[in-house]
Amino acid sequence: MEIIAIPSYREGGLNEIVHPKFGRCDSFTFITIDNNEITQVRVIENSAADESHSSGTLAAKIVRNNDAEKLIVSKLGPNASMALNSLNIKTFQAPDRKLLVKDLLELYLKGKVKMIPSEDLIFDKGLE
């Protein structure tokens, strides 16, 4: 069994669009998978989205507090990357295009979404 977190827009869920901004997403869709089958889908509002700073760090804590060991995301900020590393959350790179959560999950289940170190997902690497 594994729990995967995916940042999502608005109400979240399998039929929502994947949000490109981890710390500022509206919600997280948590999908429990057992033997390559979806056994549960939960949506948690991202209470960190409106924070003036540290939204990525707080969002990482939301992911961990909901027992997710994996996160599929297209980009991260440097603080979110460090927080995810410290919480031992494995990161997978989502394609940089508009996708529904269910379509991204299907790509993951087919092995088309690769695990990548969170520091390689930082969008402003040159500014550090």
N, C-alpha and C positions, 0 to 999 in steps of 0.2 A: 504494500500500500504506500502511496505517496500523495502528498498534498502540494499542489502547484498554485502559486499566486500569479495573477495577471492584472496589471493596472487597466482600468476600464473607465469609460465615460458614464455619466449620469447614474442610472440605476444598476449598472453592471449586469452580470449574467451572461449566459452563452450567446445570446443574440445581440449583445452590445458591441460597440466598436472598441478595439484596444486603444488605450490612451498612450500617446508617445512620451509623456512626461511622468516619470515615476512618482516623485514627491508631490506633484501638483494634480495627480489624477483625481477624479471624483470619487472613485470607489475601487476596491479590489475584489476581483472574482477569484474565489478559492475553489479549486476543483480537486476532489479526491478521486484518485484512480487506483483501481485494484485489478490486476491481470489485464491491463490495457482497456478496462471498462470504466466509464465514469460512474461512480457510486454516490457522489454527493456534489452539489454546487451550492456554495454559500457566498453571499455578497456582504462586504463590510464597507461602510462609508470611510473614506480617507479623512479622518479628523485633522491630519497634518496639512492638508491642502491650503488652508488659509493662514498658516503660520507665516510671519514675516521673514523668518530664517529658520534653518534646520529642518525644513519639511522633509528632505530626503532621509535624514537620520531618524526622524520620528516615524516616517512611513516604513522604514526597515524594521522598526520595533513592532509596528502593526502586523507586518508579514510574519515575523517570528512569533508574536503572541497568538497568532492563529494557526500555529503549528506547521506552517509551510516550510519545506526544506529547499524548495526550488522556486525561482522567479523567472518568468519570461518577460523580457523588456527590451526595447530598442536602444535606449540611451539612459545614462545615469549621470548625476553630478558627482563631484569628487567626494563629498561627505557621505552621500548615499552609498557609494562604492565601499568606502572604509567601514561604514556601519554594517553593510551586508557581509563583508569579509569577517568582521569580528563576531557576527552572529552565525557564521558557518552556513550561510544560505548560498546555494549554488545558483549561478546566473546563466541564463540561456538567452541568446540574441534573437529577438523577433525581427522579421523582415521590416525594413523601413518603408512601409506602405500601409494604407488603410485596410484593416482586416477585422472581421468579427472574432470575438473570443473563441467561438466554436471552431472557426477555420484555423486559427492559430494553434489551438489544441490538437486539431487533426494533423497539422504539419508536425507537431511535437511527437505525437503517437506514431507517425510514419518515420521518425528518425531524421526529419529534415530541418529540425531546429537544433543547433549545436550548442553545447556547453562552452562558455567562454569566460575567462576571468573578468570579474566586475571592473577591474581597472582598465580593461580594454574597451569597455562600454562608455567611458567618460567622454562626454560630448565636447568639453572645453579643455582638453588635455594641454594645449599650447598655452593656456592662461595660468597654469599652476605655478 
